[in-house]
Amino acid sequence: MRCDFCASSDLERIYQVRGSQRGMTAAVCQRCGLIQSLRAHNYDPSKNPHSVAYHGQREISASSGPTWGNIRHGKGLRLTRQQGLLAQVPWAQMAAVLDVGSNRGDFLRWLHHRRPTAEVLALEPDPLVLPYHPSIAAWATVKNQRLEASELPPKHLEFVYCSHTLEHADAPSLMLRKIHAAMKPGALMLLDVPNAEDLKNPNLVEEFFVDKHNFHFTPALLQSYLGHVGFMVAADASDAYNLSYLLKRGGAVAGGEFSPADSGAASRHTAMVKQYVQTLEQNRAKLRQVGETINFLAARQTVVCWGGGRLFDALVEYGGLNPRTIAGVIDEHLSKY
């Protein structure tokens, strides 16, 4: 295995992800600091109940472990947080748009209200979230394929929407270069990915290294690599959990290997992953007292849990919460799926 950013083979394997259906191991490149999850060589998707390759369907789970992600509702939630960046796009000039990893079509429906005459191509490799709403298929070209397998005309696109997709790629470097080549000079892209700095969160009880994510980006390293492949950050709306950029396509991609400006990233990221492993174990142990407290309350009064996602699952899985003793679970989003 080589680092996708700098091609170094010096990858330090740090954390064997517990419960991973893909046998994932979190590793850090000791040259540039890129964090990536390495899949087991003997992984067979046809034997993984969480995979689409498993009898053409998958197990739906709101797990606090590495199998989180099969519900596929996160992109719709992220769209509401991206409105500030999207408001900076001159939509009247956006005649050709690409949606990479279009999921259930939340961005496409949003776009149709603002640019109904645009030429739109949507790529979505997951067949289980297709077909989309009928109104989408009537005006957008939707293809059930990955970007890596798609043919894109050069210097054609004015806008690219890539929300929580880059971390799923087998090679983010290839994806970014292919998108860059398909964009017109000066074209814009909204890029949104999980923020790997969340590994330092002292309150984590859910697994950060989920099976669906192959790469994990920190702000400085990602921005450095984006500059290397010809993108400039026009606006930044990142927070502790997500990196959100409005990017502008610059000139030609830089030649040669990527060399990050920050020589200390590798050691910091290595220490960050190691500390995360300790924090996760300690916090999950503390959940036992929380679960016992809720069980005690539920035995004498009516208790309802607000939120049915990963934290609720962690309370059941690691805290010993007995879900049969509570009156109900309220969740605005997960209840739909």
C-alpha positions in Angstrom: 0.0 0.0 0.0 1.1 3.5 -0.8 -0.1 6.9 0.4 -2.6 8.3 -2.0 -1.3 11.9 -1.6 2.5 11.5 -1.6 3.0 7.9 -2.8 5.1 7.0 0.2 5.0 3.3 1.3 5.8 4.3 4.9 2.4 3.8 6.4 2.2 3.1 10.1 -0.7 0.9 11.0 -2.0 2.1 14.3 -5.5 0.8 15.0 -7.3 -2.4 14.1 -10.9 -1.2 13.9 -13.0 -3.4 16.2 -16.1 -4.8 14.6 -15.1 -3.8 11.1 -16.8 -5.9 8.4 -14.0 -4.9 6.0 -11.1 -5.7 8.4 -10.1 -2.0 8.4 -6.9 -0.8 10.0 -6.3 3.0 10.5 -2.9 4.0 9.3 -0.9 7.3 9.0 1.5 8.1 6.2 4.8 9.0 8.0 5.8 11.3 5.2 2.8 13.6 4.7 0.5 12.6 7.5 -2.5 11.5 5.5 -4.8 9.2 7.5 -6.4 6.3 5.7 -8.2 3.1 6.4 -6.6 0.0 4.9 -8.9 -2.8 4.0 -8.1 -6.5 4.7 -6.7 -8.3 1.7 -9.1 -11.1 2.1 -12.3 -8.9 2.4 -15.2 -10.4 0.4 -18.2 -8.0 -0.1 -20.5 -10.9 -1.0 -20.2 -12.1 2.6 -20.7 -8.8 4.3 -24.4 -8.3 5.3 -23.8 -4.5 5.3 -22.7 -4.5 1.7 -24.9 -4.1 -1.4 -23.0 -7.1 -2.8 -24.7 -9.2 -0.2 -27.7 -10.7 -2.1 -28.3 -7.3 -3.7 -29.3 -5.6 -0.4 -27.8 -4.5 2.8 -28.5 -4.5 6.5 -29.7 -1.1 7.7 -28.1 -0.2 11.0 -27.8 3.0 13.1 -24.7 1.5 14.7 -22.2 3.4 16.9 -19.6 1.0 15.5 -17.8 0.9 12.1 -20.9 -0.3 10.2 -22.5 3.1 10.5 -23.4 4.7 7.2 -25.8 2.3 5.5 -28.8 4.6 6.1 -27.4 7.2 3.7 -29.2 10.2 5.1 -26.3 12.4 6.0 -26.0 14.3 2.7 -29.5 15.7 3.1 -28.6 17.0 6.6 -25.3 18.6 5.3 -27.2 20.5 2.6 -28.9 22.6 5.2 -25.5 23.5 6.7 -24.0 24.5 3.3 -26.4 27.3 2.5 -23.9 30.0 3.3 -21.4 28.6 0.7 -24.1 27.9 -1.9 -25.4 31.5 -1.6 -22.0 32.7 -2.9 -22.4 30.9 -6.2 -23.6 33.0 -9.1 -26.2 30.4 -10.2 -27.3 32.4 -13.3 -23.8 31.5 -14.8 -23.9 27.8 -13.8 -24.9 26.2 -17.1 -23.2 22.8 -16.6 -23.3 21.1 -13.1 -22.0 17.8 -11.8 -23.3 16.2 -8.6 -20.7 13.6 -7.4 -22.4 11.0 -5.2 -25.9 12.4 -5.5 -27.5 10.0 -3.1 -31.3 10.5 -2.8 -31.2 13.7 -4.8 -31.5 16.4 -2.1 -29.0 18.8 -3.8 -30.6 18.1 -7.2 -34.0 19.1 -6.0 -32.5 22.2 -4.4 -30.7 23.1 -7.6 -33.8 22.6 -9.8 -35.6 25.5 -8.0 -32.6 27.8 -8.7 -31.3 26.7 -12.1 -33.9 24.6 -13.8 -32.3 25.1 -17.3 -28.9 23.9 -16.3 -27.3 20.8 -17.9 -26.9 18.5 -14.9 -25.1 15.2 -14.5 -25.6 13.2 -11.3 -23.4 10.2 -10.5 -24.5 7.7 -7.7 -22.9 4.2 -7.4 -25.4 2.9 -4.8 -28.4 1.3 -6.7 -30.4 1.1 -3.5 -31.0 4.8 -3.3 -32.2 4.9 -6.9 -34.5 5.6 -8.6 -34.8 9.2 -7.5 -37.9 11.3 -7.3 -39.5 11.3 -10.8 -39.1 15.0 -11.3 -35.3 14.6 -11.1 -35.1 12.1 -13.9 -37.1 14.4 -16.1 -34.4 17.1 -16.3 -31.2 15.6 -15.0 -29.0 12.8 -16.3 -28.6 10.3 -13.5 -26.0 7.5 -13.9 -25.6 4.6 -11.5 -21.8 4.6 -11.5 -18.7 6.0 -9.7 -16.9 9.1 -10.9 -13.8 7.0 -11.5 -15.7 5.0 -14.2 -17.3 8.0 -15.8 -16.2 9.9 -18.9 -16.3 13.6 -18.4 -15.7 16.2 -21.2 -12.7 18.4 -20.5 -13.1 22.0 -19.3 -16.9 21.8 -19.5 -18.3 22.2 -16.0 -19.1 25.4 -14.2 -20.0 23.9 -10.8 -19.3 20.6 -9.0 -21.1 19.5 -5.9 -19.0 16.9 -3.9 -20.5 16.5 -0.5 -19.3 13.6 1.8 -18.0 11.6 -1.2 -14.3 12.2 -1.4 -13.7 10.2 1.8 -15.3 7.1 0.1 -13.0 7.2 -2.9 -10.5 4.5 -3.6 -8.1 7.3 -4.7 -9.1 10.9 -3.7 -6.1 12.2 -5.7 -7.5 10.7 -8.9 -11.0 11.9 -8.2 -9.8 15.5 -7.6 -7.6 15.5 -10.7 -10.4 14.1 -12.8 -12.9 16.8 -11.5 -10.3 19.5 -12.1 -9.8 18.4 -15.7 -13.6 18.5 -16.3 -14.0 22.0 -14.9 -13.6 25.3 -16.8 -10.9 27.7 -15.6 -12.5 29.7 -12.7 -15.3 27.1 -12.2 -16.4 26.4 -8.6 -16.8 23.3 -6.5 -18.4 22.8 -3.1 -16.3 20.2 -1.3 -17.5 18.8 2.1 -15.8 16.0 4.0 -15.7 14.9 7.7 -13.0 16.7 9.7 -10.5 14.2 11.1 -9.6 16.7 13.9 -12.8 15.3 15.5 -10.5 12.5 16.6 -9.4 14.9 19.4 -13.0 15.2 20.7 -12.8 14.1 24.4 -16.5 13.0 24.4 -16.4 10.5 21.5 -18.2 7.2 22.2 -19.0 6.3 18.5 -16.5 4.9 16.1 -14.8 7.5 13.9 -13.3 5.0 11.5 -16.4 3.7 9.8 -16.2 1.1 7.1 -17.5 3.3 4.4 -14.7 5.9 4.8 -11.3 5.1 3.2 -9.6 8.5 3.9 -9.7 11.0 6.7 -8.7 14.6 6.1 -7.4 17.3 8.4 -7.8 21.0 7.4 -4.2 21.9 6.8 -3.2 18.8 4.9 -6.3 18.8 2.7 -6.0 22.5 1.8 -2.3 21.9 1.0 -3.2 19.0 -1.4 -6.0 20.9 -3.0 -3.5 23.6 -3.9 -1.2 21.0 -5.3 -3.9 19.8 -7.7 -5.0 23.2 -8.8 -7.7 24.4 -6.5 -7.9 27.6 -4.5 -10.1 28.0 -1.4 -12.6 30.8 -2.2 -14.6 30.4 1.1 -14.3 28.3 4.2 -17.3 27.3 6.3 -15.6 24.4 8.2 -16.4 23.5 11.8 -15.1 20.9 14.3 -16.9 18.1 12.5 -16.8 18.9 8.8 -14.5 20.6 6.4 -16.6 22.7 4.0 -15.0 24.7 1.2 -16.1 26.6 -1.8 -13.2 25.9 -4.2 -12.1 27.7 -7.4 -10.4 25.9 -10.2 -7.1 27.4 -10.9 -4.5 26.6 -13.5 -2.7 23.4 -14.4 -2.1 20.6 -11.9 1.3 20.8 -10.3 3.8 18.3 -11.5 5.9 15.9 -9.4 5.1 14.3 -6.1 3.1 16.1 -3.4 5.2 17.5 -0.5 3.3 19.1 2.3 4.5 22.4 3.8 3.9 21.0 7.3 6.7 18.5 8.1 5.2 17.8 11.6 1.8 16.6 10.4 2.8 12.9 10.4 3.8 12.8 14.0 0.8 14.9 15.2 -1.7 12.7 13.3 -0.1 9.5 14.6 -0.4 10.8 18.2 -3.9 11.9 17.5 -5.1 8.5 16.3 -3.4 6.8 19.3 -5.0 9.1 21.8 -8.4 8.6 20.1 -8.1 4.8 20.7 -7.6 5.4 24.4 -10.3 8.0 24.6 -12.9 5.8 22.9 -12.1 2.9 25.3 -12.4 5.1 28.4 -15.6 6.8 27.3 -17.3 3.6 26.4 -16.5 2.2 29.9 -18.1 5.3 31.4 -21.3 4.6 29.6 -22.1 1.8 31.9 -22.9 4.2 34.7 -25.1 6.2 32.3 -27.0 3.1 31.2 -27.6 2.0 34.8 -28.9 5.4 35.7 -31.4 5.4 32.8 -32.5 1.8 33.6 -33.1 2.9 37.2 -35.2 5.9 36.2 -37.2 3.8 33.6 -38.1 1.3 36.3 -40.1 3.9 38.3 -41.2 6.5 35.7 -41.8 7.1 32.0 -38.6 7.7 30.1 -38.3 8.7 26.4 -35.0 8.9 24.5 -34.6 11.8 22.1 -32.4 10.6 19.3 -32.1 7.1 17.9 -28.7 7.2 16.2 -25.2 6.3 17.2 -25.3 7.7 20.8 -28.5 5.7 21.5 -26.9 2.6 20.1 -23.7 3.1 22.2 -25.8 3.3 25.3 -27.4 0.0 24.5 -24.2 -1.7 23.2 -21.7 -0.4 25.8 -23.9 1.2 28.5 -26.2 -1.7 29.1 -29.4 0.4 28.5 -32.4 -1.9 28.3 -34.5 -0.4 25.4 -37.5 -2.5 26.5 -37.9 -0.4 29.6 -38.2 2.9 27.9 -41.5 4.3 26.6 -40.2 5.4 23.2 -37.5 6.9 21.0 -37.9 10.1 19.1 -35.8 10.9 16.0 -36.6 13.5 13.4 -34.5 12.0 10.6 -33.8 8.3 11.2 -37.5 7.5 11.5 -37.9 8.1 7.8 -35.7 5.2 6.9 
